[in-house]
């Protein structure tokens, strides 16, 4: 009706689904933590467009609510394990939730301005992490050669679930498009689709993210 939604105005059907699936994720996460796993289990939300993904991302990870007097008030993310900031709006040292538009990244084009603005703080935080870790990626970033926001986000996405890499702290991925071809993270445990799946194949492709074996080592079975 012409009024822009805020993250705390999401439909109850959506927030209920997020809370319900997150409740099971918490159990899986606690089991992982007790076993001393190297990278956390990953929760994926697949959205229909960038407007929806931004709202869901803010609901999950936290956002700043704009006040009538021009000031802003930090609002912590509703799903505690996925928060990127504390209750005062200060970012954690390592982001836990990633906002990604996989269709843009797979196209090889520069990020859309609106998406770059939405993911701006997250991108800057990852750049700082690149500098702190050092290595070839940091040298490339310092040189400025062929290095842009899309390249950085692609590196984070491609290293989700890989210990010692840029994406190893990610617990939640809020995405647009399918995250299908060319993404081999094998630590996905939960998938929530906030979009229509026109065919059975598309649905199976997304669910396939959570069905990959975490290890191919032989055991007694």
C-alpha positions as CSV (number, residue, x, y, z in Angstrom):
1,X,0.0,0.0,0.0
2,X,2.9,2.4,-0.7
3,X,4.4,2.0,2.8
4,X,7.8,0.5,3.0
5,X,8.0,-2.5,5.3
6,X,10.5,-2.7,8.1
7,X,12.1,-6.0,9.3
8,X,9.8,-6.1,12.3
9,X,6.8,-6.0,10.1
10,X,7.4,-9.3,8.3
11,X,4.4,-11.6,7.9
12,X,3.8,-13.9,10.9
13,X,3.9,-16.9,8.6
14,X,7.4,-16.0,7.6
15,X,8.7,-15.2,11.1
16,X,7.1,-18.3,12.4
17,X,8.8,-20.5,9.8
18,X,12.2,-18.8,10.6
19,X,11.8,-19.2,14.3
20,X,10.7,-22.9,14.0
21,X,13.5,-23.9,11.7
22,X,16.0,-21.9,13.8
23,X,14.9,-23.7,16.9
24,X,16.1,-27.0,15.4
25,X,19.2,-25.3,14.0
26,X,20.1,-24.3,17.6
27,X,20.0,-27.9,18.7
28,X,22.3,-28.9,15.8
29,X,24.6,-26.0,16.5
30,X,24.9,-26.9,20.2
31,X,25.7,-30.5,19.2
32,X,28.4,-29.2,16.8
33,X,29.9,-27.0,19.5
34,X,30.1,-29.8,22.0
35,X,32.1,-31.9,19.5
36,X,34.5,-29.1,18.7
37,X,33.7,-28.8,15.0
38,X,35.9,-26.6,12.8
39,X,33.2,-24.7,11.0
40,X,29.5,-24.3,12.1
41,X,26.5,-25.8,10.4
42,X,24.9,-23.4,7.8
43,X,21.3,-22.2,7.6
44,X,20.1,-21.0,4.2
45,X,17.2,-18.7,3.3
46,X,16.4,-18.5,-0.4
47,X,14.4,-15.4,-1.3
48,X,12.5,-14.2,-4.4
49,X,14.1,-10.8,-4.8
50,X,16.6,-8.4,-3.2
51,X,13.9,-6.4,-1.4
52,X,12.7,-9.5,0.5
53,X,16.3,-10.7,1.1
54,X,17.3,-7.4,2.7
55,X,14.3,-7.5,5.1
56,X,14.9,-11.1,6.1
57,X,18.6,-10.4,6.5
58,X,18.0,-7.4,8.8
59,X,15.4,-9.4,10.8
60,X,18.0,-12.2,11.3
61,X,21.2,-10.3,11.8
62,X,20.1,-6.9,13.2
63,X,19.5,-3.4,11.8
64,X,19.3,0.3,12.7
65,X,15.7,1.6,13.1
66,X,15.4,5.2,11.8
67,X,13.7,7.6,14.3
68,X,11.6,10.6,13.4
69,X,14.2,13.0,14.8
70,X,16.8,11.6,12.4
71,X,18.6,9.4,14.9
72,X,18.8,5.7,14.7
73,X,18.3,2.9,17.3
74,X,20.1,-0.4,16.9
75,X,17.8,-3.4,16.9
76,X,19.5,-6.8,17.6
77,X,18.8,-9.7,15.2
78,X,15.9,-11.9,16.2
79,X,17.9,-15.1,15.8
80,X,20.6,-14.8,18.3
81,X,23.2,-17.2,16.8
82,X,23.0,-15.3,13.5
83,X,23.4,-11.8,14.8
84,X,26.1,-9.7,13.2
85,X,26.0,-7.0,15.9
86,X,25.6,-6.8,19.7
87,X,22.6,-5.0,21.4
88,X,24.3,-1.7,20.9
89,X,24.8,-2.1,17.2
90,X,28.5,-2.8,17.4
91,X,29.6,-5.4,14.8
92,X,31.2,-8.6,16.0
93,X,34.7,-9.4,14.9
94,X,33.5,-12.1,12.5
95,X,30.2,-11.8,10.6
96,X,27.8,-14.7,11.1
97,X,25.2,-14.0,8.5
98,X,25.9,-13.3,4.8
99,X,23.6,-11.4,2.4
100,X,24.3,-12.6,-1.2
101,X,22.8,-12.2,-4.6
102,X,24.1,-15.4,-6.3
103,X,22.5,-14.5,-9.7
104,X,24.6,-11.3,-9.9
105,X,27.7,-13.0,-8.8
106,X,27.4,-15.8,-11.3
107,X,26.8,-13.3,-14.1
108,X,30.2,-11.8,-13.5
109,X,28.8,-8.3,-13.6
110,X,29.4,-5.6,-11.0
111,X,26.9,-5.6,-8.1
112,X,23.8,-3.6,-8.5
113,X,24.0,-0.3,-6.6
114,X,21.0,-1.1,-4.3
115,X,22.5,-4.4,-3.4
116,X,25.9,-2.9,-2.8
117,X,24.3,-0.4,-0.5
118,X,22.4,-3.1,1.4
119,X,25.5,-5.2,1.9
120,X,27.9,-2.2,2.4
121,X,28.7,-2.7,6.1
122,X,29.2,-6.4,5.6
123,X,31.5,-5.9,2.6
124,X,33.7,-3.4,4.6
125,X,33.9,-5.8,7.5
126,X,35.1,-8.6,5.2
127,X,37.7,-6.3,3.7
128,X,39.0,-5.6,7.1
129,X,39.2,-9.3,7.8
130,X,41.1,-9.8,4.5
131,X,43.7,-7.3,5.7
132,X,44.0,-8.9,9.1
133,X,44.5,-12.4,7.6
134,X,47.0,-11.3,5.0
135,X,48.1,-13.5,2.1
136,X,47.6,-13.2,-1.6
137,X,44.0,-11.9,-1.3
138,X,45.1,-9.0,1.0
139,X,47.9,-8.1,-1.4
140,X,45.5,-8.1,-4.3
141,X,43.1,-5.8,-2.3
142,X,45.9,-3.4,-1.5
143,X,47.0,-3.2,-5.1
144,X,43.4,-2.6,-6.3
145,X,43.9,-4.7,-9.3
146,X,40.7,-6.4,-10.6
147,X,39.3,-6.5,-7.0
148,X,35.8,-5.3,-6.3
149,X,32.9,-6.0,-4.0
150,X,31.6,-8.8,-6.1
151,X,34.9,-10.6,-6.1
152,X,35.1,-10.3,-2.3
153,X,31.6,-11.6,-1.7
154,X,32.2,-14.4,-4.2
155,X,35.3,-15.4,-2.2
156,X,33.3,-15.4,1.1
157,X,30.5,-17.5,-0.5
158,X,32.8,-20.0,-2.0
159,X,34.7,-20.6,1.3
160,X,31.6,-21.1,3.5
161,X,32.3,-24.3,5.5
162,X,36.0,-24.2,4.8
163,X,38.2,-23.9,7.9
164,X,40.8,-21.1,7.8
165,X,39.2,-19.3,4.9
166,X,37.2,-16.1,4.7
167,X,33.8,-17.7,4.9
168,X,34.5,-20.1,7.8
169,X,32.5,-18.1,10.4
170,X,29.3,-17.9,8.3
171,X,26.3,-19.6,10.0
172,X,23.5,-18.2,7.9
173,X,23.3,-17.3,4.2
174,X,20.4,-15.1,3.0
175,X,20.3,-15.3,-0.8
176,X,18.5,-14.4,-3.9
177,X,18.5,-17.0,-6.7
178,X,19.3,-20.6,-6.2
179,X,22.9,-21.1,-5.0
180,X,23.0,-24.2,-7.2
181,X,25.8,-24.6,-9.7
182,X,29.4,-24.1,-8.6
183,X,28.7,-23.9,-4.9
184,X,30.1,-26.9,-3.0
185,X,29.6,-26.0,0.6
186,X,28.9,-29.3,2.4
187,X,28.0,-28.0,5.9
188,X,24.4,-26.8,5.1
189,X,21.9,-28.3,7.5
190,X,18.8,-26.2,7.1
191,X,17.1,-24.6,4.0
192,X,14.1,-22.2,4.1
193,X,12.5,-21.1,0.7
194,X,10.9,-17.7,0.8
195,X,9.8,-17.9,-2.9
196,X,7.7,-20.0,-5.2
197,X,9.4,-23.0,-6.8
198,X,7.9,-23.4,-10.3
199,X,9.2,-26.9,-10.8
200,X,10.1,-29.9,-8.8
201,X,13.7,-29.7,-10.2
202,X,14.3,-26.2,-8.8
203,X,13.1,-27.3,-5.4
204,X,15.3,-30.3,-5.5
205,X,18.3,-28.2,-6.5
206,X,17.9,-26.0,-3.5
207,X,17.2,-28.8,-1.0
208,X,20.3,-30.5,-2.5
209,X,22.4,-27.9,-0.7
210,X,21.6,-29.6,2.6
211,X,22.0,-33.2,1.4
212,X,25.7,-33.2,0.6
213,X,28.0,-35.6,2.5
214,X,30.3,-33.8,4.9
215,X,32.9,-36.6,4.6
216,X,33.8,-39.3,2.2
217,X,36.2,-41.0,4.6
218,X,35.5,-44.7,5.0
219,X,34.0,-45.9,8.3
220,X,32.7,-49.2,9.8
221,X,29.6,-48.9,7.6
